[in-house]
Amino acid sequence: MGKFISTVVLAIMLPFSLLAQQKEYPIHEFRLGWGDMGFEKAAYHDSRENVEYRYFGHIFAGYRYSFNGWLSAGLDVDFSNVRWKSAADGMNHDFQNISFIPSARFTYFRKGIVTMYSGLGVGLNVNTGSETDFRGLKTVCAPVVNPVFYAISLNYKNWFGSFELGPLVSLNGKHEIFMLGSRIISISIGYRI
């Protein structure tokens, strides 16, 4: 039994140790980015009850590790904020979505300064703010999904700029829709080592 466990551990560790020795592609990637608030602007806008909506945008930061030239995994943290005033009493209100999104990326084209990829992220969204939901809660957790249908990255030495198409979706049943097509378009800048 001990030989079997040793063989399994070696079989799992060997590819990682071989990949760590390869230096032909970037291993670590750090990025900062901004995404649109198309969903929030469509869902939350001035009405008789609420006025002066302000949209912070989706600000995100991420880290990614490349296992090889076509597969990488990482974590993005996304923050968005919407603020408004109550028309009845002039009080300020707001809500935030903070998403923690582990993801996998699949690079299918790399030539010269251009890299193209797709990916999938699945994680946890925390919605909080001044309002309460139908259960009386101010803070609620829900799943979040982030498919990246298409992305292109332009690279210069270790620096890069990326453009991604892919929504953030976070639902907590039919009564709570936190994001449904948020951050469809996003841009980021980053550094690879």
Disulfide bonds with the S-S distance in Angstrom:
none
